[in-house]
Amino acid sequence: MKTSQLKNVGLTALTASVLAASTGVLAQAEQVIEVSLPLGPESQQGIGVLKFGEELERLSDGRLTIDPQYDNALGAEREVIEGMGFGIIDAGITSTGPMGGFVDQFMLFDLPYIFDDHDHAYAFLDSEHGEELARLAEEEMNVKFLAWMENGFRHNTNSVRALEHPDDLEGINHRTQESRVQVDTWEALGANATPMAWTEVYTALQQGVMDSQENPLATIYDVNFYEVQDYLNMTQHVYSPAPLMMSLDLFNSFSEEDQAIIMEAAEIALSVQREASQELEQRYLKELEELGMTVTHPDLDPFREAVRPVIDEWKPTVGEDLVDAAINFEY
């Protein structure tokens, strides 16, 4: 073979090699991120996650997209958190309920009547205290907090009676999240408290195994609790964040440029999600009443007084400085 032909063969092989390598880089740069959600696409969680995905795709010119997995398709909240920590689940939005089992400080969000309103909660979470909690999650749970989204304030529903006073909870079998603080709270209020995984709650209420549960209004509506619960009591006893998180291993695998894109997309989605959460709360309060639930607005002072010993008992575990900072946070 002539020298010129050898050169041409070499150049052709080199070109093919470069093209193959280039194609491989492009293929690796495109990534679909599975995101677990406990609720559906129209929920306050779904709105936030879908906005995150929309911004992620826009900012990355289509390289990064999400695949939402609704209604606990990837497992219950604790399983999802553990899955992200082990790197077998990409990302998810969950309540903070199970997180106290990993990091004591997260039990702050199980303590009753810590936050007065949304502005109070947002200001605290967006401060250095929220940053410190996120850092602890990285260290102890191997997850990256992308945004402090929310479930909202939690309210009681039950199938026994309207609540005007804590005494009205006497004898009621109440489901709590898998949290020791929540069990203590509802026992202090007079209920028989039992921790139960989220995926089992509707059936337990339907079958009468449980009489009562508590959740934000949008969640109560989204999972059709009005079908198995007669009374909606606006107890506003706990503010429940729903952080959007990612496996720390997965987050660290992205380039610095893509990490910045992920965080920017989450920040844009955060304000949209919080606003939607509050709007849904007002809408669903009206709709739940129209669907036949008896709505009660009890005086909250007796409830606050009844659970004060719970806050005192758990302060040393959660961190006295952290609890006091949350309660007294200026905003």
C-alpha positions as CSV (number, residue, x, y, z in Angstrom):
1,M,0.0,0.0,0.0
2,K,1.3,3.4,-0.9
3,T,2.3,5.9,1.8
4,S,-0.5,8.3,0.8
5,Q,-3.0,5.5,1.2
6,L,-1.6,4.6,4.6
7,K,-1.9,8.2,5.7
8,N,-5.5,8.3,4.5
9,V,-6.4,5.1,6.4
10,G,-4.7,6.6,9.5
11,L,-6.6,9.9,9.2
12,T,-9.9,8.0,8.7
13,A,-9.3,5.9,11.7
14,L,-8.4,9.0,13.8
15,T,-11.5,10.8,12.6
16,A,-13.7,7.9,13.5
17,S,-12.0,7.7,16.9
18,V,-12.5,11.4,17.6
19,L,-16.2,11.2,16.5
20,A,-16.8,8.2,18.7
21,A,-15.2,9.8,21.7
22,S,-17.2,13.0,21.0
23,T,-20.5,11.1,20.8
24,G,-19.7,9.3,24.0
25,V,-19.1,12.6,25.8
26,L,-22.4,13.9,24.6
27,A,-24.2,10.8,25.6
28,Q,-22.7,11.0,29.1
29,A,-23.7,14.6,29.4
30,E,-27.3,13.9,28.9
31,Q,-29.0,12.6,32.1
32,V,-32.5,11.8,33.3
33,I,-32.9,12.2,37.0
34,E,-35.6,10.1,38.7
35,V,-37.4,12.1,41.4
36,S,-39.6,10.4,44.0
37,L,-42.7,12.1,45.3
38,P,-45.2,10.9,47.9
39,L,-48.1,12.7,46.1
40,G,-49.3,13.3,42.6
41,P,-48.4,15.9,39.9
42,E,-51.1,18.4,41.0
43,S,-50.1,18.4,44.6
44,Q,-48.0,21.1,46.3
45,Q,-45.1,18.7,45.9
46,G,-45.7,18.0,42.3
47,I,-45.9,21.6,41.3
48,G,-42.5,22.3,42.9
49,V,-40.8,19.2,41.4
50,L,-42.2,19.8,37.9
51,K,-41.1,23.5,38.0
52,F,-37.6,22.2,39.1
53,G,-37.6,19.9,36.1
54,E,-38.7,22.6,33.7
55,E,-36.0,25.0,34.8
56,L,-33.4,22.2,34.9
57,E,-34.1,21.4,31.2
58,R,-34.1,25.0,30.2
59,L,-30.9,25.9,32.0
60,S,-29.1,22.9,30.6
61,D,-30.4,23.2,27.1
62,G,-32.2,19.9,27.4
63,R,-29.2,17.9,28.7
64,L,-30.6,17.4,32.2
65,T,-34.2,16.3,32.7
66,I,-36.3,14.6,35.4
67,D,-38.5,11.6,35.5
68,P,-41.1,12.1,38.3
69,Q,-42.1,9.0,40.2
70,Y,-45.4,9.8,41.9
71,D,-47.4,8.3,44.8
72,N,-44.4,6.6,46.5
73,A,-43.7,4.5,43.4
74,L,-40.0,4.2,44.6
75,G,-40.9,3.4,48.3
76,A,-42.1,5.1,51.5
77,E,-40.4,8.3,52.6
78,R,-37.8,6.6,54.9
79,E,-36.9,4.1,52.2
80,V,-36.5,7.0,49.7
81,I,-34.2,8.9,52.1
82,E,-32.1,5.8,52.7
83,G,-32.1,5.0,49.0
84,M,-30.7,8.4,48.2
85,G,-28.0,8.0,50.9
86,F,-27.0,4.6,49.3
87,G,-27.0,6.1,45.8
88,I,-29.8,3.8,44.5
89,I,-32.4,6.6,44.3
90,D,-31.5,9.7,42.4
91,A,-33.6,12.4,44.1
92,G,-36.8,12.9,46.0
93,I,-39.0,15.3,47.9
94,T,-40.2,14.0,51.3
95,S,-41.4,15.3,54.6
96,T,-38.8,15.7,57.4
97,G,-40.7,13.2,59.6
98,P,-38.4,10.2,59.1
99,M,-35.2,12.4,59.2
100,G,-35.2,12.6,63.0
101,G,-34.2,9.0,63.0
102,F,-30.9,9.9,61.3
103,V,-30.2,13.4,62.7
104,D,-31.6,14.5,66.1
105,Q,-31.8,18.1,65.0
106,F,-34.5,17.3,62.4
107,M,-36.9,16.5,65.2
108,L,-37.3,20.2,65.5
109,F,-39.9,19.9,62.8
110,D,-41.8,17.4,64.8
111,L,-42.1,19.7,67.8
112,P,-45.5,21.3,68.1
113,Y,-46.2,25.0,67.8
114,I,-42.7,26.1,67.0
115,F,-43.6,28.3,64.0
116,D,-46.4,30.9,64.0
117,D,-46.9,31.3,60.3
118,H,-45.4,30.7,56.9
119,D,-43.2,33.9,57.0
120,H,-41.8,32.7,60.3
121,A,-40.9,29.3,58.9
122,Y,-39.5,30.6,55.6
123,A,-37.2,33.1,57.3
124,F,-35.8,30.5,59.7
125,L,-35.2,27.9,56.9
126,D,-33.6,30.5,54.6
127,S,-31.2,31.6,57.3
128,E,-27.9,30.1,58.5
129,H,-30.0,27.6,60.6
130,G,-31.4,26.0,57.5
131,E,-27.9,25.9,55.9
132,E,-26.6,24.1,59.0
133,L,-29.4,21.5,58.9
134,A,-28.6,20.9,55.3
135,R,-24.9,20.4,56.1
136,L,-25.9,17.9,58.8
137,A,-28.0,16.0,56.2
138,E,-25.0,15.8,53.9
139,E,-22.7,14.5,56.7
140,E,-25.1,12.0,58.3
141,M,-27.5,11.0,55.5
142,N,-25.4,11.5,52.4
143,V,-28.1,13.6,50.7
144,K,-27.8,17.0,49.2
145,F,-30.5,19.5,50.0
146,L,-31.5,21.4,46.9
147,A,-34.4,23.5,48.3
148,W,-36.5,23.8,51.5
149,M,-39.8,23.2,49.8
150,E,-42.9,22.6,52.0
151,N,-45.8,20.5,52.8
152,G,-47.2,23.3,55.0
153,F,-48.9,23.5,58.3
154,R,-50.5,20.3,59.5
155,H,-54.1,19.9,60.7
156,N,-56.0,17.1,62.4
157,T,-58.7,15.0,60.7
158,N,-60.7,12.2,62.4
159,S,-63.8,10.2,62.0
160,V,-65.0,10.5,65.6
161,R,-65.7,14.1,66.6
162,A,-64.9,17.8,66.1
163,L,-62.0,19.0,68.2
164,E,-62.7,22.1,70.3
165,H,-60.3,21.2,73.1
166,P,-57.5,18.6,73.7
167,D,-59.9,16.7,75.9
168,D,-61.8,15.8,72.7
169,L,-58.9,13.6,71.6
170,E,-59.5,11.2,74.5
171,G,-59.8,7.6,73.3
172,I,-59.1,8.5,69.6
173,N,-56.6,6.2,67.8
174,H,-54.3,8.6,66.0
175,R,-51.7,7.8,63.3
176,T,-48.4,9.7,63.6
177,Q,-45.4,9.7,61.3
178,E,-42.5,7.4,62.4
179,S,-41.3,10.0,65.0
180,R,-41.0,9.6,68.7
181,V,-41.7,13.3,69.2
182,Q,-45.0,13.1,67.3
183,V,-46.0,10.1,69.4
184,D,-45.3,12.1,72.6
185,T,-47.2,15.1,71.2
186,W,-50.4,13.3,70.5
187,E,-50.3,11.3,73.7
188,A,-49.9,14.7,75.6
189,L,-53.0,15.8,73.7
190,G,-54.9,12.7,74.9
191,A,-54.9,10.5,71.9
192,N,-53.7,6.9,71.5
193,A,-50.8,7.5,69.2
194,T,-49.4,4.9,66.8
195,P,-46.6,5.5,64.2
196,M,-47.4,4.1,60.8
197,A,-45.9,4.2,57.4
198,W,-47.5,6.7,55.0
199,T,-48.4,4.1,52.5
200,E,-50.7,2.3,55.0
201,V,-52.6,5.3,56.3
202,Y,-55.6,5.5,54.0
203,T,-56.4,1.8,54.4
204,A,-56.1,2.0,58.1
205,L,-58.5,4.9,58.3
206,Q,-60.9,3.2,55.9
207,Q,-61.0,0.0,57.9
208,G,-61.3,1.8,61.2
209,V,-57.9,0.6,62.5
210,M,-57.1,4.3,62.9
211,D,-59.6,7.1,63.7
212,S,-57.4,10.1,63.1
213,Q,-54.4,11.5,61.2
214,E,-52.8,14.9,60.5
215,N,-51.5,16.5,57.4
216,P,-51.4,19.7,55.4
217,L,-54.7,20.5,53.7
218,A,-53.4,19.9,50.2
219,T,-52.3,16.4,51.2
220,I,-55.6,15.7,52.9
221,Y,-57.3,16.6,49.6
222,D,-54.8,15.0,47.3
223,V,-55.2,11.5,48.9
224,N,-59.0,11.8,49.3
225,F,-59.0,11.6,53.1
226,Y,-62.4,13.3,53.0
227,E,-63.7,9.9,51.9
228,V,-62.8,8.3,55.2
229,Q,-62.7,11.2,57.6
230,D,-65.6,13.4,58.7
231,Y,-64.0,16.2,60.7
232,L,-61.3,18.6,59.7
233,N,-59.8,20.5,62.7
234,M,-57.6,23.5,62.0
235,T,-55.0,22.7,64.7
236,Q,-52.0,24.1,62.8
237,H,-49.8,22.2,65.3
238,V,-46.7,21.6,63.2
239,Y,-45.0,23.2,60.2
240,S,-43.8,20.5,57.9
241,P,-41.0,21.2,55.4
242,A,-40.7,19.0,52.3
243,P,-37.1,19.4,51.2
244,L,-36.1,18.6,47.7
245,M,-33.0,16.4,47.9
246,M,-30.6,14.5,45.7
247,S,-28.2,11.6,46.4
248,L,-25.0,13.4,47.4
249,D,-23.0,10.9,45.4
250,L,-25.0,11.7,42.3
251,F,-24.8,15.5,42.9
252,N,-21.0,15.2,43.3
253,S,-20.8,13.3,40.1
254,F,-21.9,16.3,38.1
255,S,-19.5,19.0,36.9
256,E,-19.4,22.3,38.8
257,E,-21.3,23.9,35.9
258,D,-24.1,21.3,36.2
259,Q,-24.2,21.5,40.0
260,A,-24.7,25.3,39.7
261,I,-27.5,24.6,37.2
262,I,-29.2,22.1,39.5
263,M,-29.1,24.6,42.4
264,E,-30.4,27.5,40.3
265,A,-33.3,25.4,39.0
266,A,-34.2,24.4,42.6
267,E,-34.0,28.0,43.8
268,I,-36.4,29.2,41.1
269,A,-38.7,26.3,41.8
270,L,-38.7,27.0,45.5
271,S,-40.7,30.3,45.4
272,V,-43.1,28.8,42.9
273,Q,-43.7,25.8,45.2
274,R,-44.2,27.8,48.3
275,E,-46.7,30.2,46.7
276,A,-48.6,27.3,45.2
277,S,-48.7,25.5,48.6
278,Q,-50.3,28.5,50.3
279,E,-52.8,29.0,47.4
280,L,-53.8,25.3,47.5
281,E,-54.2,25.5,51.3
282,Q,-56.9,28.2,50.9
283,R,-58.5,26.5,48.0
284,Y,-58.7,23.1,49.6
285,L,-60.1,24.4,52.9
286,K,-63.1,25.5,51.0
287,E,-63.4,22.4,48.8
288,L,-63.0,20.0,51.7
289,E,-65.9,21.7,53.5
290,E,-68.0,21.5,50.3
291,L,-67.1,17.8,50.1
292,G,-68.8,17.3,53.4
293,M,-66.1,17.6,56.1
294,T,-67.1,19.5,59.2
295,V,-64.4,22.2,59.7
296,T,-63.5,23.4,63.2
297,H,-61.3,26.3,64.1
298,P,-60.5,25.6,67.8
299,D,-58.8,28.0,70.2
300,L,-55.2,26.9,70.0
301,D,-54.0,28.1,73.4
302,P,-55.1,25.0,75.3
303,F,-53.4,22.8,72.7
304,R,-50.2,24.9,73.0
305,E,-50.3,24.5,76.8
306,A,-50.9,20.8,76.7
307,V,-47.8,20.1,74.6
308,R,-45.5,22.5,76.4
309,P,-44.0,19.6,78.4
310,V,-43.1,17.8,75.1
311,I,-41.0,20.8,73.9
312,D,-39.3,20.9,77.3
313,E,-38.6,17.2,77.3
314,W,-37.1,17.1,73.8
315,K,-35.2,20.3,73.8
316,P,-31.9,18.7,75.1
317,T,-32.1,16.1,72.3
318,V,-32.9,18.4,69.5
319,G,-30.6,21.1,70.8
320,E,-31.8,23.9,73.1
321,D,-30.1,26.6,71.1
322,L,-31.7,25.4,67.9
323,V,-35.2,25.2,69.4
324,D,-35.0,28.6,71.0
325,A,-33.6,30.1,67.8
326,A,-36.6,28.7,65.9
327,I,-39.2,29.9,68.4
328,N,-37.7,33.3,68.8
329,F,-36.5,33.9,65.3
330,E,-37.0,37.5,64.2
331,Y,-38.5,38.0,60.7
